[in-house]
Amino acid sequence: MTAQQPLTWRLGREDDIAVSATGHSGVTAEWAWRGATGRGVRVCVVDSGVEADHPMVGRIDGSYAVTADADGRSVVVESEPGDSCGHGTACAGIIRSIAPECELHSVQVLGAGFSGTGDAFVTGLRWAIEQGFDVVNLSLSTRRKHLAEPLRELGDLAYFRGTVLVASAHNLPVESFPWRFSSVISVGSHAEEDPGLILYNPRPPVEFFAHGSDVEVAWPGGGRTRCTGNSFATPHVAGYCALILSKHPGLTPFQVKNVLYLTSGNVKEE
């Protein structure tokens, strides 16, 4: 999740993942999102919070945080915009750069030092799905096996309710969740500098690769920094999902994933 961590769910320039497809005439980038701005699409960043009015982020339409109620149960409450460690602000800025007119909301589930509990993660994600957000950006995952089934159920719930979950693959060669579930759009990073280049992976579990190397991102205090990691590839894909839904309202998560596949830079029609 930081510039220092190695990437393994990552595509290098030497890798060849060319894909041939048939029968997708008409499904092009021009058709899919060209001219769209994200207007009318509600995007939620489940992360460490988002700094309000950052020059690279702009307006935050809703800010929430997971906290404990009087009985110690995790609940989501409205909160003042803010970021505990910078990660959420970085992701939000990338989404805003691609879909400048989307509604942008934040649910804070991580604290300082990227700390957080599995219960907070599950609670925040469930709340986001229940609110009916169009796209949810998850640039985080968990290795805790006991959370696999609850997260799988939430992935299915989002899929059936029409919420597109875009989830970051772990930066290390470990099994983590929810990115490994087929109900979500899973993202790793490629080594190219083009922020608009999305590549389909014909060798899952990672489904798509996006720009995640040396990415200029928003940072708390109105600043900027450069980061590398699958965390920062993921909001690129989330931003394009917002554009697709802005231009084609009503598409299901299955259809959005298929549009991403057909418009990926390495998928060529035979």
C-alpha positions in Angstrom: 0.0 0.0 0.0 3.1 2.2 0.0 5.8 3.0 -2.4 8.2 0.8 -0.5 6.3 -2.5 -0.8 7.1 -4.9 -3.6 4.5 -5.7 -6.2 3.8 -9.3 -7.2 0.3 -9.1 -8.6 1.8 -6.9 -11.2 2.4 -6.9 -14.9 5.9 -6.1 -16.3 6.7 -4.7 -19.7 8.1 -8.0 -20.7 4.9 -9.9 -20.2 2.7 -10.7 -23.2 -1.0 -11.0 -22.4 -2.5 -10.3 -25.8 -6.1 -11.5 -26.1 -8.2 -12.1 -29.1 -12.0 -11.6 -28.9 -14.9 -12.1 -31.3 -18.2 -10.4 -31.7 -17.6 -7.1 -29.9 -18.0 -4.7 -32.8 -19.3 -1.4 -31.5 -18.1 -1.8 -27.9 -15.2 0.6 -28.1 -13.8 3.2 -25.8 -15.6 5.8 -27.9 -18.9 4.1 -27.2 -18.1 3.1 -23.6 -17.1 6.4 -22.0 -15.8 9.0 -24.4 -17.4 12.3 -23.5 -18.6 11.1 -20.1 -17.6 12.9 -16.9 -19.0 10.7 -14.2 -22.1 13.0 -13.7 -24.9 11.1 -12.0 -22.7 8.3 -10.6 -22.2 7.9 -6.9 -18.7 6.6 -5.9 -17.7 5.5 -2.4 -14.1 5.2 -1.2 -13.9 2.7 1.7 -10.5 3.5 3.1 -8.7 5.8 5.6 -11.0 8.8 4.9 -10.6 11.7 2.4 -9.4 15.2 3.0 -12.0 17.8 2.1 -11.4 20.4 -0.6 -8.0 19.0 -1.5 -7.0 20.6 -4.9 -6.8 17.2 -6.5 -10.0 15.9 -4.9 -12.5 18.8 -4.7 -15.9 18.4 -3.1 -16.7 15.4 -0.8 -20.4 14.7 -1.0 -20.5 12.6 2.1 -18.1 11.6 4.8 -18.6 8.7 7.2 -16.6 6.6 9.6 -17.0 3.3 11.4 -17.0 3.6 15.1 -18.3 1.7 18.2 -21.7 2.4 19.7 -22.5 2.2 23.4 -22.7 -1.6 23.3 -19.3 -1.9 21.5 -20.9 -2.8 18.1 -19.4 -1.3 14.9 -21.6 1.3 13.3 -21.3 3.9 10.6 -21.8 7.5 11.5 -21.5 10.8 9.7 -18.2 12.4 10.3 -16.1 15.4 9.4 -14.0 14.9 6.3 -10.4 13.9 7.2 -7.8 11.3 6.4 -6.0 9.2 9.1 -3.0 8.3 6.9 -3.3 9.7 3.3 -4.3 6.5 1.5 -7.9 7.4 1.0 -7.2 10.9 -0.2 -4.7 9.5 -2.8 -7.3 7.1 -4.1 -10.0 9.7 -4.2 -7.8 12.1 -6.2 -7.2 9.5 -8.9 -10.9 8.8 -9.2 -11.6 12.5 -9.5 -9.0 13.0 -12.2 -10.9 10.4 -14.4 -14.5 11.1 -13.4 -14.5 14.8 -12.4 -18.2 15.2 -12.0 -19.0 12.0 -10.1 -20.4 12.2 -6.5 -17.6 11.2 -4.2 -18.2 9.8 -0.8 -15.9 8.4 1.9 -16.2 5.7 4.6 -13.3 5.6 7.0 -12.4 2.1 8.1 -8.6 2.5 8.6 -6.8 4.5 11.2 -3.3 5.9 11.6 -0.6 3.6 10.2 -3.2 1.7 8.1 -4.5 0.1 11.2 -8.0 -1.3 11.2 -10.2 -4.2 12.3 -11.9 -6.8 10.1 -15.2 -5.9 11.8 -14.8 -2.2 10.8 -14.0 -3.3 7.2 -17.0 -5.5 6.9 -19.3 -3.0 8.6 -18.1 -0.1 6.3 -18.4 -2.2 3.2 -21.9 -3.5 4.1 -23.1 0.0 4.8 -21.8 1.3 1.4 -23.6 -1.5 -0.4 -26.8 -0.9 1.5 -26.7 2.8 0.5 -26.7 1.7 -3.1 -23.5 3.4 -4.3 -22.9 2.8 -8.0 -19.1 2.1 -7.5 -17.2 1.3 -4.4 -13.4 1.5 -4.4 -11.6 -1.0 -2.1 -7.9 -0.3 -2.2 -7.5 -2.7 0.7 -7.9 -6.4 1.6 -7.6 -8.7 4.5 -5.8 -12.0 5.0 -8.0 -13.1 7.9 -9.6 -16.4 6.8 -12.6 -15.9 9.1 -13.6 -12.8 7.1 -13.5 -14.6 3.7 -17.1 -15.8 3.9 -18.7 -12.5 5.2 -16.8 -10.7 2.4 -17.9 -13.2 -0.2 -21.5 -12.7 0.9 -21.1 -8.9 0.6 -19.5 -9.3 -2.8 -22.5 -11.3 -4.0 -24.9 -8.8 -2.3 -23.3 -5.9 -4.2 -23.3 -7.9 -7.5 -27.0 -8.6 -7.3 -27.9 -5.1 -6.1 -26.0 -3.4 -8.9 -23.1 -2.0 -7.0 -19.7 -2.3 -8.8 -17.0 -3.3 -6.3 -13.5 -2.5 -7.6 -11.0 -4.3 -5.3 -7.2 -4.1 -5.1 -5.1 -7.3 -5.3 -2.6 -7.6 -2.4 0.9 -6.3 -3.2 2.4 -9.6 -1.8 2.0 -13.2 -3.1 -0.6 -14.1 -0.5 -4.2 -15.0 -0.4 -6.4 -12.1 0.7 -10.0 -10.9 0.2 -12.3 -9.7 -1.3 -10.3 -9.2 -4.6 -10.2 -12.9 -5.2 -13.9 -13.2 -5.5 -15.4 -13.3 -9.0 -18.2 -11.0 -8.0 -15.8 -8.0 -7.8 -13.5 -6.4 -10.3 -10.0 -7.2 -9.2 -7.1 -5.0 -10.0 -3.3 -5.3 -10.1 -0.8 -2.8 -11.6 1.1 -2.7 -14.9 4.5 -0.9 -15.5 3.3 1.5 -18.2 3.0 5.2 -17.6 -0.3 5.7 -19.4 -3.0 6.3 -16.7 -5.7 5.5 -19.3 -4.3 2.1 -20.1 -6.3 -0.9 -18.7 -5.3 -4.4 -19.6 -7.3 -7.6 -19.2 -5.5 -10.5 -17.6 -6.3 -13.9 -19.3 -4.6 -15.6 -16.4 -6.6 -14.8 -13.2 -7.1 -14.4 -10.3 -6.3 -10.7 -11.0 -8.6 -9.6 -13.8 -7.3 -6.2 -14.8 -4.1 -4.3 -14.7 -4.0 -0.5 -14.5 -1.5 2.3 -13.9 0.1 1.8 -10.5 3.7 2.6 -10.8 5.1 6.0 -9.6 1.6 7.5 -9.6 1.3 11.2 -8.6 -1.4 11.3 -6.0 -3.1 13.7 -3.6 -1.7 13.8 -0.1 -3.1 15.4 3.1 -2.4 19.0 3.7 -3.2 19.9 0.1 0.0 18.2 -1.1 1.1 15.7 -3.6 3.4 12.7 -3.6 4.3 9.7 -5.7 3.2 6.2 -4.8 3.5 2.7 -6.2 1.1 -0.2 -5.6 -2.0 -2.0 -6.6 -3.9 0.4 -4.3 -3.3 3.2 -6.8 -4.1 1.1 -9.8 -7.5 0.3 -8.4 -9.0 3.8 -8.4 -8.0 4.2 -12.1 -10.4 1.3 -12.9 -13.0 2.6 -10.5 -12.9 5.9 -12.3 -13.5 4.3 -15.6 -16.4 2.3 -14.2 -17.9 5.6 -13.1 -17.5 7.0 -16.7 -19.1 3.9 -18.2 -22.1 4.1 -15.8 -22.3 7.9 -16.4 -22.7 7.3 -20.1 -24.7 4.1 -19.8 -26.8 4.2 -16.7 -28.4 1.0 -15.6 -25.6 -1.4 -16.7 -25.2 -4.3 -14.2 -21.8 -5.1 -12.6 -21.5 -8.0 -15.1 -22.0 -5.7 -18.0 -19.6 -3.1 -16.7 -16.9 -5.8 -16.3 -17.6 -7.0 -19.8 -17.2 -3.5 -21.2 -13.9 -3.2 -19.4 -12.8 -6.4 -20.9 -13.8 -5.5 -24.5 -12.2 -2.1 -24.3 -8.9 -3.3 -22.6 -5.8 -2.2 -24.5 -4.6 -5.8 -25.1 -8.0 -7.2 -26.3 -8.2 -7.2 -30.1 -11.1 -8.2 -32.3 -10.3 -11.1 -34.6 
